[in-house]
Every structure is written in structure tokens, then in C-alpha cells.
Amino acid sequence: MGYTAFFRAELDTLRDSGNYRQLAELERRCGAFPKVRWHDGLG
């Protein structure tokens, strides 16, 4: 098994068990605290 397949399988295991963490991409604007703009990466 190559490295790519190994790590893909490990990440799939983490996702399936609910232990895969995804960080939110937030944009903060100076002077507008605590408001943020959320970028979901879908388009």
C-alpha cells in the first residue's frame, strides 16, 4: 500500500468515526468585531 492510499484510508476512518476536524474559514473586518464573513468553499 502506498502512502497516498494509507493516509486516505486513515482520513476516511476519522471522518466515519466523527473525529475529523474541519476549520471554518472566517474573514474578520477591522472595526466590525464580532461580525465575520464565513467562506464555505462551495463556490
mmCIF entry with sequence, helices, sheets and N, C-alpha, C, O atoms, coordinates in Angstrom:
data_MODEL
# 
_entry.id   MODEL 
# 
_entity.id                         1 
_entity.type                       polymer 
_entity.pdbx_number_of_molecules   1 
# 
_entity_poly.entity_id                      1 
_entity_poly.type                           'polypeptide(L)' 
_entity_poly.nstd_linkage                   no 
_entity_poly.nstd_monomer                   no 
_entity_poly.pdbx_seq_one_letter_code       MGYTAFFRAELDTLRDSGNYRQLAELERRCGAFPKVRWHDGLG 
_entity_poly.pdbx_seq_one_letter_code_can   MGYTAFFRAELDTLRDSGNYRQLAELERRCGAFPKVRWHDGLG 
_entity_poly.pdbx_strand_id                 A 
# 
loop_
_entity_poly_seq.entity_id 
_entity_poly_seq.num 
_entity_poly_seq.mon_id 
_entity_poly_seq.hetero 
1 1  MET n 
1 2  GLY n 
1 3  TYR n 
1 4  THR n 
1 5  ALA n 
1 6  PHE n 
1 7  PHE n 
1 8  ARG n 
1 9  ALA n 
1 10 GLU n 
1 11 LEU n 
1 12 ASP n 
1 13 THR n 
1 14 LEU n 
1 15 ARG n 
1 16 ASP n 
1 17 SER n 
1 18 GLY n 
1 19 ASN n 
1 20 TYR n 
1 21 ARG n 
1 22 GLN n 
1 23 LEU n 
1 24 ALA n 
1 25 GLU n 
1 26 LEU n 
1 27 GLU n 
1 28 ARG n 
1 29 ARG n 
1 30 CYS n 
1 31 GLY n 
1 32 ALA n 
1 33 PHE n 
1 34 PRO n 
1 35 LYS n 
1 36 VAL n 
1 37 ARG n 
1 38 TRP n 
1 39 HIS n 
1 40 ASP n 
1 41 GLY n 
1 42 LEU n 
1 43 GLY n 
# 
_struct_asym.id          A 
_struct_asym.entity_id   1 
# 
_struct_conf.conf_type_id            HELX_P 
_struct_conf.id                      HELX_P1 
_struct_conf.pdbx_PDB_helix_id       AA1 
_struct_conf.beg_label_comp_id       TYR 
_struct_conf.beg_label_asym_id       A 
_struct_conf.beg_label_seq_id        3 
_struct_conf.pdbx_beg_PDB_ins_code   ? 
_struct_conf.end_label_comp_id       SER 
_struct_conf.end_label_asym_id       A 
_struct_conf.end_label_seq_id        17 
_struct_conf.pdbx_end_PDB_ins_code   ? 
_struct_conf.beg_auth_comp_id        TYR 
_struct_conf.beg_auth_asym_id        A 
_struct_conf.beg_auth_seq_id         3 
_struct_conf.end_auth_comp_id        SER 
_struct_conf.end_auth_asym_id        A 
_struct_conf.end_auth_seq_id         17 
_struct_conf.pdbx_PDB_helix_class    1 
_struct_conf.details                 ? 
_struct_conf.pdbx_PDB_helix_length   15 
# 
_struct_conf_type.id          HELX_P 
_struct_conf_type.criteria    ? 
_struct_conf_type.reference   ? 
# 
_struct_sheet.id               AA1 
_struct_sheet.type             ? 
_struct_sheet.number_strands   2 
_struct_sheet.details          ? 
# 
_struct_sheet_order.sheet_id     AA1 
_struct_sheet_order.range_id_1   1 
_struct_sheet_order.range_id_2   2 
_struct_sheet_order.offset       ? 
_struct_sheet_order.sense        anti-parallel 
# 
loop_
_struct_sheet_range.sheet_id 
_struct_sheet_range.id 
_struct_sheet_range.beg_label_comp_id 
_struct_sheet_range.beg_label_asym_id 
_struct_sheet_range.beg_label_seq_id 
_struct_sheet_range.pdbx_beg_PDB_ins_code 
_struct_sheet_range.end_label_comp_id 
_struct_sheet_range.end_label_asym_id 
_struct_sheet_range.end_label_seq_id 
_struct_sheet_range.pdbx_end_PDB_ins_code 
_struct_sheet_range.beg_auth_comp_id 
_struct_sheet_range.beg_auth_asym_id 
_struct_sheet_range.beg_auth_seq_id 
_struct_sheet_range.end_auth_comp_id 
_struct_sheet_range.end_auth_asym_id 
_struct_sheet_range.end_auth_seq_id 
AA1 1 GLU A 25 ? ARG A 28 ? GLU A 25 ARG A 28 
AA1 2 VAL A 36 ? HIS A 39 ? VAL A 36 HIS A 39 
# 
loop_
_atom_site.group_PDB 
_atom_site.id 
_atom_site.type_symbol 
_atom_site.label_atom_id 
_atom_site.label_alt_id 
_atom_site.label_comp_id 
_atom_site.label_asym_id 
_atom_site.label_entity_id 
_atom_site.label_seq_id 
_atom_site.pdbx_PDB_ins_code 
_atom_site.Cartn_x 
_atom_site.Cartn_y 
_atom_site.Cartn_z 
_atom_site.occupancy 
_atom_site.B_iso_or_equiv 
_atom_site.pdbx_formal_charge 
_atom_site.auth_seq_id 
_atom_site.auth_comp_id 
_atom_site.auth_asym_id 
_atom_site.auth_atom_id 
_atom_site.pdbx_PDB_model_num 
ATOM 1   N N  . MET A 1 1  ? 0.855   -1.171 0.000  1.00 0.00 ? 1  MET A N  1 
ATOM 2   C CA . MET A 1 1  ? 0.000   0.000  0.000  1.00 0.00 ? 1  MET A CA 1 
ATOM 3   C C  . MET A 1 1  ? 0.903   1.236  0.000  1.00 0.00 ? 1  MET A C  1 
ATOM 4   O O  . MET A 1 1  ? 1.841   1.340  0.789  1.00 0.00 ? 1  MET A O  1 
ATOM 5   N N  . GLY A 1 2  ? 0.594   2.170  -0.907 1.00 0.00 ? 2  GLY A N  1 
ATOM 6   C CA . GLY A 1 2  ? 1.371   3.397  -0.985 1.00 0.00 ? 2  GLY A CA 1 
ATOM 7   C C  . GLY A 1 2  ? 0.950   4.390  0.094  1.00 0.00 ? 2  GLY A C  1 
ATOM 8   O O  . GLY A 1 2  ? -0.063  4.209  0.770  1.00 0.00 ? 2  GLY A O  1 
ATOM 9   N N  . TYR A 1 3  ? 1.746   5.435  0.236  1.00 0.00 ? 3  TYR A N  1 
ATOM 10  C CA . TYR A 1 3  ? 1.462   6.452  1.241  1.00 0.00 ? 3  TYR A CA 1 
ATOM 11  C C  . TYR A 1 3  ? 0.111   7.122  1.019  1.00 0.00 ? 3  TYR A C  1 
ATOM 12  O O  . TYR A 1 3  ? -0.640  7.338  1.970  1.00 0.00 ? 3  TYR A O  1 
ATOM 13  N N  . THR A 1 4  ? -0.200  7.449  -0.222 1.00 0.00 ? 4  THR A N  1 
ATOM 14  C CA . THR A 1 4  ? -1.456  8.131  -0.518 1.00 0.00 ? 4  THR A CA 1 
ATOM 15  C C  . THR A 1 4  ? -2.651  7.290  -0.095 1.00 0.00 ? 4  THR A C  1 
ATOM 16  O O  . THR A 1 4  ? -3.576  7.794  0.542  1.00 0.00 ? 4  THR A O  1 
ATOM 17  N N  . ALA A 1 5  ? -2.634  6.025  -0.444 1.00 0.00 ? 5  ALA A N  1 
ATOM 18  C CA . ALA A 1 5  ? -3.744  5.144  -0.087 1.00 0.00 ? 5  ALA A CA 1 
ATOM 19  C C  . ALA A 1 5  ? -3.832  4.960  1.423  1.00 0.00 ? 5  ALA A C  1 
ATOM 20  O O  . ALA A 1 5  ? -4.927  4.913  1.983  1.00 0.00 ? 5  ALA A O  1 
ATOM 21  N N  . PHE A 1 6  ? -2.687  4.859  2.079  1.00 0.00 ? 6  PHE A N  1 
ATOM 22  C CA . PHE A 1 6  ? -2.677  4.700  3.531  1.00 0.00 ? 6  PHE A CA 1 
ATOM 23  C C  . PHE A 1 6  ? -3.320  5.899  4.219  1.00 0.00 ? 6  PHE A C  1 
ATOM 24  O O  . PHE A 1 6  ? -4.203  5.742  5.063  1.00 0.00 ? 6  PHE A O  1 
ATOM 25  N N  . PHE A 1 7  ? -2.869  7.101  3.852  1.00 0.00 ? 7  PHE A N  1 
ATOM 26  C CA . PHE A 1 7  ? -3.402  8.295  4.507  1.00 0.00 ? 7  PHE A CA 1 
ATOM 27  C C  . PHE A 1 7  ? -4.856  8.545  4.138  1.00 0.00 ? 7  PHE A C  1 
ATOM 28  O O  . PHE A 1 7  ? -5.628  9.026  4.968  1.00 0.00 ? 7  PHE A O  1 
ATOM 29  N N  . ARG A 1 8  ? -5.236  8.229  2.916  1.00 0.00 ? 8  ARG A N  1 
ATOM 30  C CA . ARG A 1 8  ? -6.642  8.372  2.536  1.00 0.00 ? 8  ARG A CA 1 
ATOM 31  C C  . ARG A 1 8  ? -7.517  7.454  3.385  1.00 0.00 ? 8  ARG A C  1 
ATOM 32  O O  . ARG A 1 8  ? -8.582  7.862  3.847  1.00 0.00 ? 8  ARG A O  1 
ATOM 33  N N  . ALA A 1 9  ? -7.071  6.218  3.591  1.00 0.00 ? 9  ALA A N  1 
ATOM 34  C CA . ALA A 1 9  ? -7.829  5.263  4.413  1.00 0.00 ? 9  ALA A CA 1 
ATOM 35  C C  . ALA A 1 9  ? -7.916  5.743  5.861  1.00 0.00 ? 9  ALA A C  1 
ATOM 36  O O  . ALA A 1 9  ? -8.967  5.622  6.491  1.00 0.00 ? 9  ALA A O  1 
ATOM 37  N N  . GLU A 1 10 ? -6.822  6.287  6.392  1.00 0.00 ? 10 GLU A N  1 
ATOM 38  C CA . GLU A 1 10 ? -6.829  6.787  7.761  1.00 0.00 ? 10 GLU A CA 1 
ATOM 39  C C  . GLU A 1 10 ? -7.780  7.981  7.914  1.00 0.00 ? 10 GLU A C  1 
ATOM 40  O O  . GLU A 1 10 ? -8.513  8.074  8.899  1.00 0.00 ? 10 GLU A O  1 
ATOM 41  N N  . LEU A 1 11 ? -7.763  8.886  6.938  1.00 0.00 ? 11 LEU A N  1 
ATOM 42  C CA . LEU A 1 11 ? -8.667  10.036 6.986  1.00 0.00 ? 11 LEU A CA 1 
ATOM 43  C C  . LEU A 1 11 ? -10.119 9.603  6.853  1.00 0.00 ? 11 LEU A C  1 
ATOM 44  O O  . LEU A 1 11 ? -10.996 10.159 7.514  1.00 0.00 ? 11 LEU A O  1 
ATOM 45  N N  . ASP A 1 12 ? -10.377 8.624  6.011  1.00 0.00 ? 12 ASP A N  1 
ATOM 46  C CA . ASP A 1 12 ? -11.737 8.100  5.884  1.00 0.00 ? 12 ASP A CA 1 
ATOM 47  C C  . ASP A 1 12 ? -12.221 7.507  7.201  1.00 0.00 ? 12 ASP A C  1 
ATOM 48  O O  . ASP A 1 12 ? -13.386 7.664  7.568  1.00 0.00 ? 12 ASP A O  1 
ATOM 49  N N  . THR A 1 13 ? -11.327 6.828  7.909  1.00 0.00 ? 13 THR A N  1 
ATOM 50  C CA . THR A 1 13 ? -11.664 6.253  9.209  1.00 0.00 ? 13 THR A CA 1 
ATOM 51  C C  . THR A 1 13 ? -12.015 7.358  10.204 1.00 0.00 ? 13 THR A C  1 
ATOM 52  O O  . THR A 1 13 ? -12.981 7.235  10.957 1.00 0.00 ? 13 THR A O  1 
ATOM 53  N N  . LEU A 1 14 ? -11.231 8.437  10.207 1.00 0.00 ? 14 LEU A N  1 
ATOM 54  C CA . LEU A 1 14 ? -11.520 9.557  11.103 1.00 0.00 ? 14 LEU A CA 1 
ATOM 55  C C  . LEU A 1 14 ? -12.859 10.202 10.759 1.00 0.00 ? 14 LEU A C  1 
ATOM 56  O O  . LEU A 1 14 ? -13.643 10.517 11.653 1.00 0.00 ? 14 LEU A O  1 
ATOM 57  N N  . ARG A 1 15 ? -13.122 10.397 9.478  1.00 0.00 ? 15 ARG A N  1 
ATOM 58  C CA . ARG A 1 15 ? -14.402 11.004 9.068  1.00 0.00 ? 15 ARG A CA 1 
ATOM 59  C C  . ARG A 1 15 ? -15.579 10.124 9.489  1.00 0.00 ? 15 ARG A C  1 
ATOM 60  O O  . ARG A 1 15 ? -16.573 10.613 10.024 1.00 0.00 ? 15 ARG A O  1 
ATOM 61  N N  . ASP A 1 16 ? -15.452 8.833  9.243  1.00 0.00 ? 16 ASP A N  1 
ATOM 62  C CA . ASP A 1 16 ? -16.541 7.906  9.559  1.00 0.00 ? 16 ASP A CA 1 
ATOM 63  C C  . ASP A 1 16 ? -16.833 7.839  11.057 1.00 0.00 ? 16 ASP A C  1 
ATOM 64  O O  . ASP A 1 16 ? -17.976 7.623  11.459 1.00 0.00 ? 16 ASP A O  1 
ATOM 65  N N  . SER A 1 17 ? -15.802 8.025  11.880 1.00 0.00 ? 17 SER A N  1 
ATOM 66  C CA . SER A 1 17 ? -15.993 7.961  13.327 1.00 0.00 ? 17 SER A CA 1 
ATOM 67  C C  . SER A 1 17 ? -16.369 9.315  13.925 1.00 0.00 ? 17 SER A C  1 
ATOM 68  O O  . SER A 1 17 ? -16.609 9.418  15.128 1.00 0.00 ? 17 SER A O  1 
ATOM 69  N N  . GLY A 1 18 ? -16.421 10.364 13.079 1.00 0.00 ? 18 GLY A N  1 
ATOM 70  C CA . GLY A 1 18 ? -16.803 11.693 13.557 1.00 0.00 ? 18 GLY A CA 1 
ATOM 71  C C  . GLY A 1 18 ? -15.671 12.458 14.210 1.00 0.00 ? 18 GLY A C  1 
ATOM 72  O O  . GLY A 1 18 ? -15.911 13.438 14.914 1.00 0.00 ? 18 GLY A O  1 
ATOM 73  N N  . ASN A 1 19 ? -14.441 12.025 13.987 1.00 0.00 ? 19 ASN A N  1 
ATOM 74  C CA . ASN A 1 19 ? -13.290 12.664 14.616 1.00 0.00 ? 19 ASN A CA 1 
ATOM 75  C C  . ASN A 1 19 ? -12.459 13.507 13.650 1.00 0.00 ? 19 ASN A C  1 
ATOM 76  O O  . ASN A 1 19 ? -11.336 13.892 13.976 1.00 0.00 ? 19 ASN A O  1 
ATOM 77  N N  . TYR A 1 20 ? -12.989 13.794 12.484 1.00 0.00 ? 20 TYR A N  1 
ATOM 78  C CA . TYR A 1 20 ? -12.278 14.614 11.506 1.00 0.00 ? 20 TYR A CA 1 
ATOM 79  C C  . TYR A 1 20 ? -12.678 16.060 11.725 1.00 0.00 ? 20 TYR A C  1 
ATOM 80  O O  . TYR A 1 20 ? -13.864 16.390 11.703 1.00 0.00 ? 20 TYR A O  1 
ATOM 81  N N  . ARG A 1 21 ? -11.715 16.910 11.933 1.00 0.00 ? 21 ARG A N  1 
ATOM 82  C CA . ARG A 1 21 ? -11.994 18.306 12.264 1.00 0.00 ? 21 ARG A CA 1 
ATOM 83  C C  . ARG A 1 21 ? -11.767 19.195 11.046 1.00 0.00 ? 21 ARG A C  1 
ATOM 84  O O  . ARG A 1 21 ? -10.716 19.137 10.408 1.00 0.00 ? 21 ARG A O  1 
ATOM 85  N N  . GLN A 1 22 ? -12.756 20.008 10.737 1.00 0.00 ? 22 GLN A N  1 
ATOM 86  C CA . GLN A 1 22 ? -12.632 20.981 9.662  1.00 0.00 ? 22 GLN A CA 1 
ATOM 87  C C  . GLN A 1 22 ? -12.747 22.366 10.264 1.00 0.00 ? 22 GLN A C  1 
ATOM 88  O O  . GLN A 1 22 ? -13.661 22.645 11.039 1.00 0.00 ? 22 GLN A O  1 
ATOM 89  N N  . LEU A 1 23 ? -11.819 23.225 9.904  1.00 0.00 ? 23 LEU A N  1 
ATOM 90  C CA . LEU A 1 23 ? -11.814 24.574 10.436 1.00 0.00 ? 23 LEU A CA 1 
ATOM 91  C C  . LEU A 1 23 ? -12.641 25.486 9.541  1.00 0.00 ? 23 LEU A C  1 
ATOM 92  O O  . LEU A 1 23 ? -12.599 25.372 8.316  1.00 0.00 ? 23 LEU A O  1 
ATOM 93  N N  . ALA A 1 24 ? -13.377 26.372 10.148 1.00 0.00 ? 24 ALA A N  1 
ATOM 94  C CA . ALA A 1 24 ? -14.193 27.333 9.404  1.00 0.00 ? 24 ALA A CA 1 
ATOM 95  C C  . ALA A 1 24 ? -13.293 28.446 8.875  1.00 0.00 ? 24 ALA A C  1 
ATOM 96  O O  . ALA A 1 24 ? -12.425 28.944 9.592  1.00 0.00 ? 24 ALA A O  1 
ATOM 97  N N  . GLU A 1 25 ? -13.504 28.829 7.628  1.00 0.00 ? 25 GLU A N  1 
ATOM 98  C CA . GLU A 1 25 ? -12.763 29.940 7.055  1.00 0.00 ? 25 GLU A CA 1 
ATOM 99  C C  . GLU A 1 25 ? -13.554 31.218 7.298  1.00 0.00 ? 25 GLU A C  1 
ATOM 100 O O  . GLU A 1 25 ? -14.585 31.460 6.670  1.00 0.00 ? 25 GLU A O  1 
ATOM 101 N N  . LEU A 1 26 ? -13.057 32.019 8.211  1.00 0.00 ? 26 LEU A N  1 
ATOM 102 C CA . LEU A 1 26 ? -13.736 33.240 8.593  1.00 0.00 ? 26 LEU A CA 1 
ATOM 103 C C  . LEU A 1 26 ? -12.897 34.449 8.193  1.00 0.00 ? 26 LEU A C  1 
ATOM 104 O O  . LEU A 1 26 ? -11.669 34.431 8.271  1.00 0.00 ? 26 LEU A O  1 
ATOM 105 N N  . GLU A 1 27 ? -13.586 35.488 7.768  1.00 0.00 ? 27 GLU A N  1 
ATOM 106 C CA . GLU A 1 27 ? -12.920 36.739 7.411  1.00 0.00 ? 27 GLU A CA 1 
ATOM 107 C C  . GLU A 1 27 ? -13.394 37.797 8.396  1.00 0.00 ? 27 GLU A C  1 
ATOM 108 O O  . GLU A 1 27 ? -14.589 38.073 8.499  1.00 0.00 ? 27 GLU A O  1 
ATOM 109 N N  . ARG A 1 28 ? -12.455 38.381 9.111  1.00 0.00 ? 28 ARG A N  1 
ATOM 110 C CA . ARG A 1 28 ? -12.792 39.435 10.078 1.00 0.00 ? 28 ARG A CA 1 
ATOM 111 C C  . ARG A 1 28 ? -12.454 40.785 9.477  1.00 0.00 ? 28 ARG A C  1 
ATOM 112 O O  . ARG A 1 28 ? -11.415 40.957 8.839  1.00 0.00 ? 28 ARG A O  1 
ATOM 113 N N  . ARG A 1 29 ? -13.332 41.722 9.686  1.00 0.00 ? 29 ARG A N  1 
ATOM 114 C CA . ARG A 1 29 ? -13.107 43.066 9.176  1.00 0.00 ? 29 ARG A CA 1 
ATOM 115 C C  . ARG A 1 29 ? -12.748 43.999 10.328 1.00 0.00 ? 29 ARG A C  1 
ATOM 116 O O  . ARG A 1 29 ? -13.383 43.976 11.382 1.00 0.00 ? 29 ARG A O  1 
ATOM 117 N N  . CYS A 1 30 ? -11.754 44.793 10.121 1.00 0.00 ? 30 CYS A N  1 
ATOM 118 C CA . CYS A 1 30 ? -11.294 45.740 11.124 1.00 0.00 ? 30 CYS A CA 1 
ATOM 119 C C  . CYS A 1 30 ? -12.428 46.695 11.484 1.00 0.00 ? 30 CYS A C  1 
ATOM 120 O O  . CYS A 1 30 ? -13.052 47.290 10.606 1.00 0.00 ? 30 CYS A O  1 
ATOM 121 N N  . GLY A 1 31 ? -12.685 46.833 12.762 1.00 0.00 ? 31 GLY A N  1 
ATOM 122 C CA . GLY A 1 31 ? -13.709 47.747 13.228 1.00 0.00 ? 31 GLY A CA 1 
ATOM 123 C C  . GLY A 1 31 ? -15.116 47.186 13.258 1.00 0.00 ? 31 GLY A C  1 
ATOM 124 O O  . GLY A 1 31 ? -16.045 47.895 13.644 1.00 0.00 ? 31 GLY A O  1 
ATOM 125 N N  . ALA A 1 32 ? -15.308 45.925 12.860 1.00 0.00 ? 32 ALA A N  1 
ATOM 126 C CA . ALA A 1 32 ? -16.642 45.331 12.824 1.00 0.00 ? 32 ALA A CA 1 
ATOM 127 C C  . ALA A 1 32 ? -16.774 44.154 13.788 1.00 0.00 ? 32 ALA A C  1 
ATOM 128 O O  . ALA A 1 32 ? -17.654 43.310 13.616 1.00 0.00 ? 32 ALA A O  1 
ATOM 129 N N  . PHE A 1 33 ? -15.910 44.091 14.797 1.00 0.00 ? 33 PHE A N  1 
ATOM 130 C CA . PHE A 1 33 ? -15.953 42.988 15.761 1.00 0.00 ? 33 PHE A CA 1 
ATOM 131 C C  . PHE A 1 33 ? -17.310 42.967 16.452 1.00 0.00 ? 33 PHE A C  1 
ATOM 132 O O  . PHE A 1 33 ? -17.793 44.041 16.812 1.00 0.00 ? 33 PHE A O  1 
ATOM 133 N N  . PRO A 1 34 ? -17.935 41.876 16.657 1.00 0.00 ? 34 PRO A N  1 
ATOM 134 C CA . PRO A 1 34 ? -17.531 40.492 16.443 1.00 0.00 ? 34 PRO A CA 1 
ATOM 135 C C  . PRO A 1 34 ? -18.046 39.897 15.140 1.00 0.00 ? 34 PRO A C  1 
ATOM 136 O O  . PRO A 1 34 ? -18.026 38.677 14.981 1.00 0.00 ? 34 PRO A O  1 
ATOM 137 N N  . LYS A 1 35 ? -18.500 40.710 14.217 1.00 0.00 ? 35 LYS A N  1 
ATOM 138 C CA . LYS A 1 35 ? -19.044 40.187 12.965 1.00 0.00 ? 35 LYS A CA 1 
ATOM 139 C C  . LYS A 1 35 ? -17.948 39.614 12.083 1.00 0.00 ? 35 LYS A C  1 
ATOM 140 O O  . LYS A 1 35 ? -16.839 40.144 12.012 1.00 0.00 ? 35 LYS A O  1 
ATOM 141 N N  . VAL A 1 36 ? -18.288 38.509 11.407 1.00 0.00 ? 36 VAL A N  1 
ATOM 142 C CA . VAL A 1 36 ? -17.357 37.856 10.490 1.00 0.00 ? 36 VAL A CA 1 
ATOM 143 C C  . VAL A 1 36 ? -18.099 37.466 9.216  1.00 0.00 ? 36 VAL A C  1 
ATOM 144 O O  . VAL A 1 36 ? -19.329 37.431 9.190  1.00 0.00 ? 36 VAL A O  1 
ATOM 145 N N  . ARG A 1 37 ? -17.354 37.179 8.182  1.00 0.00 ? 37 ARG A N  1 
ATOM 146 C CA . ARG A 1 37 ? -17.912 36.643 6.945  1.00 0.00 ? 37 ARG A CA 1 
ATOM 147 C C  . ARG A 1 37 ? -17.400 35.211 6.835  1.00 0.00 ? 37 ARG A C  1 
ATOM 148 O O  . ARG A 1 37 ? -16.201 34.953 6.950  1.00 0.00 ? 37 ARG A O  1 
ATOM 149 N N  . TRP A 1 38 ? -18.331 34.285 6.609  1.00 0.00 ? 38 TRP A N  1 
ATOM 150 C CA . TRP A 1 38 ? -17.986 32.869 6.524  1.00 0.00 ? 38 TRP A CA 1 
ATOM 151 C C  . TRP A 1 38 ? -17.840 32.465 5.070  1.00 0.00 ? 38 TRP A C  1 
ATOM 152 O O  . TRP A 1 38 ? -18.725 32.730 4.256  1.00 0.00 ? 38 TRP A O  1 
ATOM 153 N N  . HIS A 1 39 ? -16.727 31.825 4.741  1.00 0.00 ? 39 HIS A N  1 
ATOM 154 C CA . HIS A 1 39 ? -16.480 31.298 3.406  1.00 0.00 ? 39 HIS A CA 1 
ATOM 155 C C  . HIS A 1 39 ? -16.591 29.776 3.473  1.00 0.00 ? 39 HIS A C  1 
ATOM 156 O O  . HIS A 1 39 ? -15.777 29.117 4.120  1.00 0.00 ? 39 HIS A O  1 
ATOM 157 N N  . ASP A 1 40 ? -17.594 29.228 2.807  1.00 0.00 ? 40 ASP A N  1 
ATOM 158 C CA . ASP A 1 40 ? -17.819 27.782 2.890  1.00 0.00 ? 40 ASP A CA 1 
ATOM 159 C C  . ASP A 1 40 ? -17.040 26.988 1.850  1.00 0.00 ? 40 ASP A C  1 
ATOM 160 O O  . ASP A 1 40 ? -17.036 25.758 1.901  1.00 0.00 ? 40 ASP A O  1 
ATOM 161 N N  . GLY A 1 41 ? -16.387 27.653 0.915  1.00 0.00 ? 41 GLY A N  1 
ATOM 162 C CA . GLY A 1 41 ? -15.587 26.960 -0.078 1.00 0.00 ? 41 GLY A CA 1 
ATOM 163 C C  . GLY A 1 41 ? -16.392 26.226 -1.131 1.00 0.00 ? 41 GLY A C  1 
ATOM 164 O O  . GLY A 1 41 ? -15.838 25.401 -1.858 1.00 0.00 ? 41 GLY A O  1 
ATOM 165 N N  . LEU A 1 42 ? -17.681 26.501 -1.233 1.00 0.00 ? 42 LEU A N  1 
ATOM 166 C CA . LEU A 1 42 ? -18.526 25.791 -2.192 1.00 0.00 ? 42 LEU A CA 1 
ATOM 167 C C  . LEU A 1 42 ? -18.691 26.550 -3.491 1.00 0.00 ? 42 LEU A C  1 
ATOM 168 O O  . LEU A 1 42 ? -19.378 26.068 -4.391 1.00 0.00 ? 42 LEU A O  1 
ATOM 169 N N  . GLY A 1 43 ? -18.101 27.691 -3.620 1.00 0.00 ? 43 GLY A N  1 
ATOM 170 C CA . GLY A 1 43 ? -18.289 28.403 -4.866 1.00 0.00 ? 43 GLY A CA 1 
ATOM 171 C C  . GLY A 1 43 ? -17.754 29.726 -4.852 1.00 0.00 ? 43 GLY A C  1 
ATOM 172 O O  . GLY A 1 43 ? -17.847 30.440 -5.851 1.00 0.00 ? 43 GLY A O  1 
# 
